[in-house]
Each structure stands twice: as C-alpha cells, then as structure tokens.
Amino acid sequence: MITQKELDESLERVMNNVLLEMKLFREHTDTRFLGIESRLDRIESRLDRQAGLVQSGARALLRFDRWSDTADERIAGMADHIQSLELRLARLESRR
C-alpha cells in the first residue's frame, strides 16, 4: 500500500517534471520564434531593396521617356531647319 507521503512525493516529482518540460518547451519555442523573426526581418529588408530598385527603375524609365520626347522634337526641328537651308541653297545655286 502507498502512503500519503509517498503519493505526495510522487505527485511532486511528476509536477516538477511537467513544469520542467513546459519551461524547456517555452524556451525552445521562444528561440524558434526569434529565428523566424530574424528571417522575416531579412525577407522584409530584401523586399524593401527590391521595391527601391523597381521604383528607381520606373523613375529612370520616366526620365528616359521625357528625354526621348524632347529629343524627337529637337530632331524634327533640326530636320525642318536643314530642309529650309537646302531649299535656300538650291535657290542660290539656281540663280547662278
């Protein structure tokens, strides 16, 4: 027959083991969560860098598009100017 004292000691050992297991489990999950958190931080910083690259690329394309519009206008203006000079030269040469 088990005495009350033996039962109490047995229950105390079991409770201590359960508490120890719970403590170890919590420490393990905390450590694991910290690992996940640092991975999430790395992912976030990588996504921020990629977003910056996408935004800077979009800005560069916009600047290039604006430059090409003004370049087209300048080229068209120069073509008109060259054509008028060629006409003047042709008229001058025809007078001789």
KAFEN-V880645 format. One record per pair of residues at least 4 apart in sequence whose C-alpha atoms are under 7 Angstrom apart, sorted by the first residue. I is the first residue (numbers start at 1). GAP is how many residues later the second one is. Records with the same first field share a line. If there is no record, write none. Layout:
I->GAP ; GAP
This chain:
2->4 ; 5
3->4
4->4
5->4
6->4
7->4
8->4
9->4
10->4
11->4
12->4
13->4
14->4
15->4
16->4
17->4
18->4
19->4
20->4
21->4
22->4
23->4
24->4
25->4
26->4
27->4
28->4
29->4
30->4
31->4
32->4
33->4
34->4
35->4
36->4
37->4
38->4
39->4
40->4
41->4
42->4
43->4
44->4
45->4
46->4
47->4
48->4
49->4
50->4
51->4
52->4
53->4
54->4
55->4
56->4
57->4
58->4
59->4
60->4
61->4
62->4
63->4
64->4
65->4
66->4
67->4
68->4
69->4
70->4
71->4
72->4
73->4
74->4
75->4
76->4
77->4
78->4
79->4
80->4
81->4
82->4
83->4
84->4
85->4
86->4
87->4
88->4
89->4
90->4
91->4
